[in-house]
Amino acid sequence: MTIVRLGYVAMSMELQNASPSKTMTFTQFEKIPDREAAVRKLERIAQQNLQNTLRILRHNAASDIHFYRLSSRLIPLANHEELDDWNYLQPLKSKLQEIGDFATEHQIRIDFHPDHFVLINSTKKHILKNAIITLKMHYLLLKAMRINPVHRCVMHVGGNYKETEKSLERFIENWMYVPRSIQTMIMLENDDTSFTLEDTLYLCEKLNIPLVFDYHHHLAHHEHPNWEIHWGRVVQTWNHSPLPIKMHISSPKSEKEFRHHSDYVDVDMFFEFLHTIKDSVPQIDCMIEAKRKDEALFQLMEQVKSRKDVEIIDASSFHLK
């Protein structure tokens, strides 16, 4: 039997005033005449984000949720070129350790998904440089949490630039500029407009990167609809990983807005996928990318509990019979 574990992204809908993504723009930063005071304000915002992250993790532990995506906006302006002299880790060290220790103690798998502007295959050198700086920030945060960074950061292939093959080859060329420690942190995901499952598999197999299969993205953008013929190859990309295979699940907002995420997950759509992959892996961790976050997870589990083809383990996990 395959174990299925559900997770959600960044924000809890159940907790009040618990955003882990409070921010300050660089324009706002510059308006504060005393630079040291401005930096201290950034640190206070970051401390609040980290405290809210810890609140969310406690909520997850109490709710038997074992999979959670951290916000990539925990530390405002941490990767801004005008603040490269700011040692943001030092004042946040104890709180970052507390987060990592809590996640480890309660066996909560945590990871990141940087914003879409992190482009390894960019045609512009400064964008590649900034992408590596941002990825390094994620790496340093994980290290500060005392979490093994290996396969903790999922990202898209990048820009297509209307030349799929050249864009894929540019990713391979630029990959060589990414430090090895950061390379091992990366997972790649197929997207809904530019790079199909087959395109992403090409890179993952060539560069030894795990592929995070996004089922909704595949339905929105594919060369061939039959994703299952490639499932064995997807599983193979995880053979060297210390973590269980991961996928993304979401549902279309509507037929007209098919690429947009719905508030909740269509349980029938989800189980079409699950029945196809049943018994192919011992465990699969499914990241819910629905607008209603943990609320969507709880609603989905309520629907799962009424099914006869599952055996419930806890509030976010079940066996496929």
N, C-alpha and C positions, 0 to 999 in steps of 0.2 A: 504493500500500500504506500501511496505517496502522501507525505505530510505537507499541508498547505498552511503557510503563516501569512497573515495580513499585516501590512503596515500603512502608515500615512505620512503626509508631507508637512513638516515645519509647524504649522499653526493648529492649535486645538480650538474647536468650536465649543467645547464643553467648559473651558476655563475662561473666566473673565479677566480682562486686562493682563493678558499673558503673551503679548507679542514678543517673539524672539528676534524681530527684524526692525526695531526702531532705528531711525537713521538721522544723519545730518548731512546735507549736501556740502560740497566744497565752497559754494557761494556763501552759505550760512557760516561756514567755518571762517572764511576770510573777513566777514563782517565783524568778528570779535577782535578788537584792537590788540589785546594781549594774547600772543600766540600760545603761551604756556597755559593760560586760562582756557583757551579754545581746545587745546589737547586734553586738559583735565575734563572738559565737558564731554569730549568724545569717549573718554575712558568711563565716565559715569553712565553714558548711554550703553556702552558695551557691557558694563557690569549688570545693568538692568536686563539686557538681552540674555546674558548668561544665566542670571537668576531665573528668568522666565523659562529658559530652556530646562533648567533643573526642575522647575515646577511641572513642566510638561512631561519630563521623564518620570517623575513621581506619579503623575496621573496615569502614564502608560503602565508602570509597574503595578499600580493598584487595579488597573483594568485588564491585566494579563496581555498587554500588547508588547511584542518582542522585537519590533522592527520599526524604525523611525528615521526619517530624513531630517537632518539638521538644516537650519537656515544657513545659506551662504552669506547672509548679511549680519552675522553676529557682531562683527567689529566694523563699524562705519569708517570708510576711507582708509582701511588698513593697507590696501594695495594702491593707494593714490600716489602718483609720482612726486607730488609736492610734500609728501609726508614720509619719504623713505628713511628719514632719520628717527622716526618714532618707534621706539621699542615697545610696541603695544602688548607683547606677551608678558612682560615683567609684572605690570600691575594686575594682570588678569590670571596669573599663573595658578593661584590657589583655587579659583573658581573653575577654571578649565580642568584641573585635576579632579575636582569634586564631581564634575559632570562625567568625566571618563570613568572614574571609580564607580559611580552609581550605575552607569550603563553596564560595566563589566560585572559588578556584583549581581545585578538583576538579569544578566544575559540578554540585554537589549542590543540588537544589531543596529548600529548607527552608521550613516554615510552622508555624503554631500552630492549635490547636483549644481555645479556653477552655472551662472547665467549664460544666455545664448551668445553673448559677445566674446566668450572665451573660444577663440578660433585657432586651432593648431594649423589648419590648412590655409590660413590667410595668404593672400598675395602680397601683403604689406608687412615688412619686417617689424615695424613698431607695434603692430597688432599682435603678431606672434610673441614678441617680447613681453607685452602686457599680459598675454594669455599665460605665459610661463610664470610671471610674477604672481598672478592670481592663483594659479594651481599651487605654487609654493606656499602661499598663505594658507590654503586648505591643508596642505601637508603639515605645516608647522602647528596648526590648530590641533590636528589629530595627534601629533607627537606630544604636544603640551597636555592633551587629555590622557596620555599614556595608552592610546589606542593604536594597534598595528595599522599603518596606513594602507597596507596592501588591499587593493580592490575596494576602496571606500569612496571613490569619486566617479560618478557616471557623467558622461558628456556626449553631446552629439558630434558627428564627424565634422561639421562646420558648414562653410559656404559652398554652394555648388558652382556659382559663377558661370552657369549655363554650359559647363564642360565637365560632366561627371567623371570621366576617366582621368582627365588632367587633375581634377580636384582631389581625387583619391590618391594619385601618385604624389601630389604635392604634400598631402598629409604624411605619406611615408618619408619623403625627403625632410620635412620639417620635424618629424618625430625624432630625428637624430639630434636635434638641438635641445630636446627635452631631457633634463637630467634623469639618470637611471632610477633614482629613488622616487621621482615623481611619475615616471613611466609605470612603475609597478602599482601605483595608486589608481590608475585609470581603468574604467570600463567604458565601452561604447554602446550607444543605443541607436537603433534605426529611427528615422524621423518621418514626419508626415508630409514633407514637401520635396526633399532633396535627395536623400540617400535611403534606398530600400534595404530590406533585410539582406538581400544578396550583396549589395554594395558594401554594407557594414561587415558582413561575414568575410568578405575579401580582405578587408583590413585586419579584422580580428585574427584570422587564421595566419596571415602573413607576419603580424607583429606580436602574436601571442597575447592578445588582449581578450578578456571575457566579454561576451556580447549580452547585453540586457535587452531581451526581446520586448518591444512595446506592441502589444496586440492591436490596440486602437490605431496606432500609427500605421501598422501594416495594412489594416483595412482601408485606411485613407490613401495610402501611397504604396503601390507595389507593381512589380513587373508581372508576377504570376500570383494569383490569389492563394494557391496551395502552399502556405507557409510550412505545413507539417512535413513536407518532403525535405526540408532543411533542418528540422528540429534536432536530429541526431548531431548535425554539425554544430548547432548552437550549444548543445550540451557538452560537446568535446572542447569548446573554448574555455570551459570552466574546470577542466581536468587538473590544472595546476593551481587552482585557487583554494585557499584555506576556508572559504565561505561557501554556503549552499548557493545554488543557481538562483538568480534574481530575475524577475520580469516586472513590467509595468502594466497596470490594468486601469482603464478608464472607459467611459462610454460616450458616444457622440451626444452633443447637446440637442441636436435635431438633425433631420435629413438635410435641411438647408445649410445648417452650420455643423457639418459632420466632423470637422477637425477640432472644434471647440469641445472642451470637457464638460460633461454634465455635472450636476450637483451630486449625483449618486451613481452607483454602479449597477448596470443591468445584470442581474444574477444569471439569467439564461445565457447571455452573451459570454459571461465569465465561465460558465460551466461547459459551454461548447469547447472552449479552449482546454479546460481542465480534463475533460474526458478524453481528449485527443492525446494529452501528454501523460495520462495516468500510468504509473508503474515505470515510466522511462527514467525517473529520477527519484531518489529516496525522499527528497525534500525540495520544495520551491518556495521562496519568499516573494510575495506579491505586493508591490508598492502601489497603493491606491492613489491615483492622481485625479481625485474628484474634488469639486469646489467645496464640498462640505466636510472635507478632511476626516477627522476621527468620527464625526457624526455619520459619514458615509460608511465607514468601517463597521460601526455598531449596527446600522440598518442592514448592511449586507449580511452580517453574521446572524441577525434575526431571521432573515430569509433562508440562510444556509441551514439553520437548526431544524427547519420544517422538512428538509429533504431526506429521502430514504437512502441516497447514495453516498452518504457521509457518516463519519463517526466523530462527534465533537470531542476535542481535547480540552479546550478552554475558551475564553471569551474572544480569542482572535485566531484560533488554530483548529484544524480538523484533519482527519484522515479521509482520503478518497477511497471508497470501497471498490 
